[in-house]
Amino acid sequence: PGGGPAVEVASEDTPSGGVASAYRGRIVLVTGVSGFLGKVLLERLLWEFPDLKELRLLLRFGSHATPQLRFREEVLSSPIFSRLEGRHGGRAAFQAQLLTKARIFGGDLAHDGLGLDGDAYAALASGLDLILHSAALVSWDERLDSSLRSNTLGARRMLELAKHAGGARMMHVSSAFVHGQRRGHCPESIRLCRAQAQA
């Protein structure tokens, strides 16, 4: 009824064909994969879009670990990837397959150029189709200047990367403090305060 296009709905066990084909051969950058939400996002990308050309992952250096080691220890060890491990015939096979598709860049949102040298920045931007930006500092006691550098200016730096990449699309995902203590329905609308409405 209505004559509109049919909408394909994916089951839990199979990738959605229409959307998956749109991402076939694409290069996607994901930030925040060491966090809870980032792991969920990465798992879903890998499940729904198995034909991505390349996944680029931006991780900070740890106090005693390279971004590559952090990825192996903090991300790949997560049980969230269990269904992907099942699809690929076990943990070792899944990890080996993922490591052929993933490129890990050691960078930091708090620094200009994401803390990368010119060559690494160019490599990160080259051919990039989509940025899924979910990295943020979410500690309750983080210093305000640190939060602003990483969260606010970090999002701006990701937009600059998208521009440098020739207009890659970007989706910013925020997982904290969006609606605070509000309960019930939270519409995505902007409400003007009285002073703004009267101006």
Secondary structure, 3 states (H helix, E strand, C coil): CCCCCCCCCCCCCCCCHHHHHHHCCCEEEEECCCCHHHHHHHHHHHHHCCCCCEEEEEECCCCCCCHHHHHHHHHCCCHHHHHHHHHHCCHHHHHHHHHHHEEEEECCCCCHHHHCCHHHHHHHHCCCCEEEECCCCCCCCCCHHHHHHHHHHHHHHHHHHHHHCCCCEEEECCCCCCCCCCCCCCCCCCCCCHHHHHC
